[in-house]
Amino acid sequence: VSPACQTILGYTPEDFIGTPITPLIYPEDANQLINLLASSATADITTTLNYRARRKNGEYVWLETTARLFFDTNSQQHEFQASSRDITERKQSQEALQQAHADLQEAYDRTIEGWVLALDLRDRETEGHTQRVTEMTVKLARKLNCTEEELIHIRRGALLHDMGKMGIPDEILQKPGPLTDDEWIVMRRHPQYAYQMLSPINYLKQALIIPYYHHERWNGSGYPHKLKEKDIPLFARLFAVVDVWDALSSDRPYRKGMPLKEVVEYLQKEAGNLFDSDIVDTFLPLITDTLE
């Protein structure tokens, strides 16, 4: 044992004589060493381990250890060589950076939620719609095996899907009845308004897919670009199904929401026409449990 162990851990070399090493390692980290010591002569027996070790004063420090096992001619372990260095400051810096990143992500999400609340306060007709479709969109995206990174962008995009309506005049946005043809021309500009508002914000580049493309339709009849089939980005294709489900299911001042059975029938009928049929097939089990 090198005398340097006293500098790092506070123990003299003599302190280690006859002392098992495992109890000095933080319990959650000990399996790394246990697995190494269980290696056979046929295994890869040189490795680098990062773990917390207990100093003589009871405090833990982070060590980075490069270790190797040696075996005799009978494939029995007969020597263990290791070289360690204190990486506590590096670990603390990494943890501080991770915390700063998490704090920044939270600040981003609180900002988005503030924007959504502002829209909900302006458009009482769809109050609660954003929260419902966001929760269901994330659930559907998980079923479609989207990654955790993708889920972050999908959630943000779902929250912001109607952000462009901030640019729609009150007399159209808050009209208590059906819109005229001319009013629909104005209303259908809200994806472009969303793009104008959100595209300069770098962290929303992927999330913007949903506000910008969620009114595109599988057969090319949607807007604003009349994209068809898989030219429509996946995030927008899956959100479109959820958005229509909620819109048809919810009451409006000028109509009652459709029964779930009728909504399901509509989605089934339009699968492969307005919507990606694979996504509809994945989505329907998420909403039909209540029909059982």
N, C-alpha and C positions, 0 to 999 in steps of 0.2 A: 504494500500500500504506500503510495507516494505521500511524503509530508505535506503536499499541497492540499490533501483532504482536510487538514486543519484550517486552512484559509477559507475553503469553500463551505465546509459543514461544521467545523469547530471540534472535530474529533482528531485525536492523535492516531497514528498508525497502530499503536498498541491497543487503543480502544476497540479496534475492529477484530482483534484476534479472538477467535472462537465465537464471534457474533454473527448470527444470520443476517443477510443483507435485506431480505424482503420486508421485515418490519420497519425499516427506515424509509420505505417508499410509500407515498400516498396511496391509500387502499384502492382508489379508482384507477390508478396507473400501474398497479403491481402486476396485472395479468400480462403486460408486455414482457416483463422480465421472466415471469413464470413460463410463458410460452417459449421464450428463447432457451431457457434452461432445460426444457423438455425436448429440444430438437435432437434429431438423430444424426448420425454421421452422413446421411444422404441428403440432409436438408441444406438450404442456404444459411450458413451459420455466421455470416458477418452482417451486422445490421446497425442502424442508428436509432436510438430511442430518445424520445423527449418525455420527461416525467418529473414529478415533484418529489424531492427528497427532504427528509426532516433533519434540520440542524440540531446540534446538541442542546440549543436553547429552546427547542420545540417549534421554531418557525420553519416554514417550508420554503425551499428555493427550487427554481426550475433548472434541471440539468439536461444537457445534451450529451449522450453517451454513445460512443462508437464501440461496439462489443464484438468479440469473436470467441467461439468455442473451439477447443482442440480435443481430438480423440486419439486414443491409443490404438494399437493394432487390432484390438478386440472390439473396436467401435464403442468403447466406453469413454465418457467425458473424463479428462484428466486435468484440463486447464481452462481457465476463463480469463481472457484479457479484455480490459476496458479502459477507455480514456474519456474523461468527462470534463465539461466546462460549464460554468454558470451562465445561463441564458435568461436569468430572471428579468433583467431590464428589457431585453428584446421581447419577451412574452408580455410584459406589462405594456410596452409600446403597441404591440399588436392588439391587445385587449382594449387599450384606449382608442385605437383607430377604429376597431370594430364597433365600439360604443358610439363613437362620433358618427360613424356611418349609419348606425341604427337610429340615432337621434335625428339625423338629417332625413332619413326615410320617413320617420314619424312626422316630422315637420312638413314634408311634401304631402303626406296623406291627410294631415289636419287641414292643410290649405285646400286640397281638393274637396274635402267634406264641407268646408266653409263655402266654396263656390256652389256646391250642390244645394246646400241649405238656402242660399240666396235665390237660386232658381225655384226651389220648392215654395218659398215664401211668395214668389211672384206668380207662380202657376199652381194654385191650390187644387186645380182639377186633377192633377196627376200626383198629388201628395202621397208619399209612400211607395209609389211606383219604382223609383230609383233603387230604394233599399231592397225591394222584393226581387227585381231583375238582377241586381248585383249578386245577391246571395245565390240565386238559382243558376246564374251564369257560371260562377265559380264551381258550383256543384257539378254542372254539366261538363265543364272543362276538365275537372278531375277524372270524370268517367271517360273522357276522350284521351286520357293519359298526357295531358299537358304538364310541363315541368313546373316546379315551384317558381322558377324565374318567370315563366310565361304567365302563371297565375297572378303574379303581382301586376303585370301589365294589363291582364284581362280585367282584374278587379278595378283598376283605375279607369280603364276604358269604359266599363259598364257604369261606373259612377258618373262619368262625364258624357255619357252618350247623347244627352239632350242639351249639352252646354251651348250649342249653337242657337238654341231658342232664345238666348239672352238678346239676340239681335232681331227677333221678331217683334213687330209692334203689338202693344197691349190689345188693341181692338181685334187682332187676329188671334193672338195666343190665348186670350181669355174669353173669346167668343163662346157663348153658352150653347150654340147650336152648330150644325154642320157648316163647313166652310164652302164658299163659292169656288168656282174654277179659278178665278183670279187670285183669291186668297190662298188657294193651294199652291199656286205658283210661288207666292212669297214664302209660305211655310216650308216648301221643299228646298229653300235656300239654306236651311239651318245646318246641313252638313258642311257646306262651304264656309259658313260663319264659324263653325267649330274649328275648321282647319286654319282659318285666318287667326283665330284667337290662340290656338294651342300649338301650332307648328313651330313657333319660335322657341318653345320651351323644350330643351333637349331631353330631359328625363321623361317626357311624355310622348316621345317619338313612336314607340310601340303601342302605347295606350291609345293614341290618336286613331289607330285603325278602326276601332269600334265607332266613335262619333262620326268619322268620315265616310265609312262604307256600310253601316248597318242597315241602310235602306236599299242596298243593291239586292237583286233577286236572282235566283238560280237560272231563270229563263231569259235574263237580260232586260226585264221590264222595270227594274228598279231605277233609282237615281242616287247620286247625280251623274254617274259615269256609264250607266247601263252595262255594267260588267256582267259576265255570264259564268256560271258553274265555278270551277276552281280558280278562275281569274279573281274571284272575290276572296280576299284573305280569310283564313280560317277563323280568326277571332271574330270577324264580322259575320260570317256564316252561322256560327253557333249562337252569337248574340241575337241575330235576327229571329231565330226560332223562339227564344225566351221572351223577347220583346213583344212579339205578336201574341204569344200565349197570355202574357199578363194584360196586354191591351184588350184582348177579347174577353178575358175573364172579369175585368173590372167594370164597375158602374161608371157611367158618364152622365152629365146633366141631361143629355139628349137621348140616352139609351141605357138599358140595363145590361149588365154583364151577361155573357152567354154561360149556360151550364157547362161544367167541365166536360161532360160527355160530348157536347157539340163542339167544343174547342178541340178535343182530341180528334174527332171526325174531320174537322177542317184541316188540321195539321197533316193527318194521314192522306187526305185528298190532294193537298198541295205539295206533298213530299215529291221531289223530282221535278216539280214545276216551279214553285216559288222558293222552295227550300231544299237544301242538301238532304237527300233521303236518308243517308247514313246518320246524319246528325239528328234528324227527327226520330229515327229508330232508337237511338241512344237516349234521347230526351224523354220520350213518352213514358218509360217505366218510372221516371222520377216524379211524374205527376199523377199517374193512374193508380197509385196505391190506395188513394181515398175512394176509388170506385169499387174496390174489392168488397 
